[in-house]
């Protein structure tokens, strides 16, 4: 396999993007985002390319997220490198969201953070028996970016809020039931899907439908009513109070999970999702997340979360503020403030129409 971290090529009218950084579970860096963007821009104008397929090399997972160590090191300084990465990554996310040709993504294995950002915009999103999906950012003092403010509040009921706050991990039966992924296939069927698509790349959705199987019963279904009731509030304090009042084993387990997360991140994330639900365009959401991301990576909690989870791996972060009530509206207002026009995120020039439907 080539040493390149992303492989791009065209095969019989199918644009192929293969993530090729398996030792890091294909964690995204700036150059990877730029390679994908360059290919997508070239193929957008090429009538010979009918659709795009995104997959990964190896079997460890699709994409475990972004290059968190780099982001943390940059955030410890002026965050300029982190902002440059976010600019490239979010422009890629938006380019995919608005792409005029069909995109299929095969999320076989781990898909978290940045991996969600390059698969959710695809119109065909295929999960397998090896898929594990999560947005675990509140556990490292961050928030579910890469479009999480758009996609998560548009999941059924309050499931997106629950996923974002708790960082819960889901398998394919639940992700397909919620619409996070559009199809389930066994890993063996995925290989046949790739062959079929290479033979007839014009309609990935129909080919995926012909190869799809039943993912089985969704374990989360038993808790959907509780999620919709207990996570429907607009403050984290109210959600915590509702979980305490409910008192069921499941509710108390969610409460215990929330108490391990950064209070600042919990409040930032809930506001992000509630705001994202009101926005009229994906671009507006990405502009919000870009302004927010450049500030959050410089906070104590992100630096401490990365230390505890990724660097020292003691899993004992000391959050500050340590209590929800000490994260003020003024704190949140400063993090969410729009950037000046000359610093704000802007999308790449985009073709008309979106392939995600």
ABEGO torsion letter per residue (X at the ends): XBABABBBBBBGGBBBBBBBBAAAGGBBBAAAAAAAAAAAAAAAABAABABBBBBBBEAAEABAEBBAAAAAAAAABAGAAAAAAAAAAAAAAAAAAABABBBBBBBBEBBBEAAAAAAAABABBBBBAABBBBBAAAAAGBBBBGGAAAAAAABBEAAAAAAAAAGBBBBAAAAAAAGABABBBBAAAAAAAAAAAAABAABAAAAAAAABBBAEBBAAAAAAAAAAAAAABABAAAAAAAAAAAGBAAAAAAAAAAAABBAAAAAAAAAAAAAAAABABAAAAAAAAAAAAAAAAABAAAAAAAAAAAAAGAGBBBBOBABAAABBAAAAAAAABBBBAAABBBBBBBBBEBABX
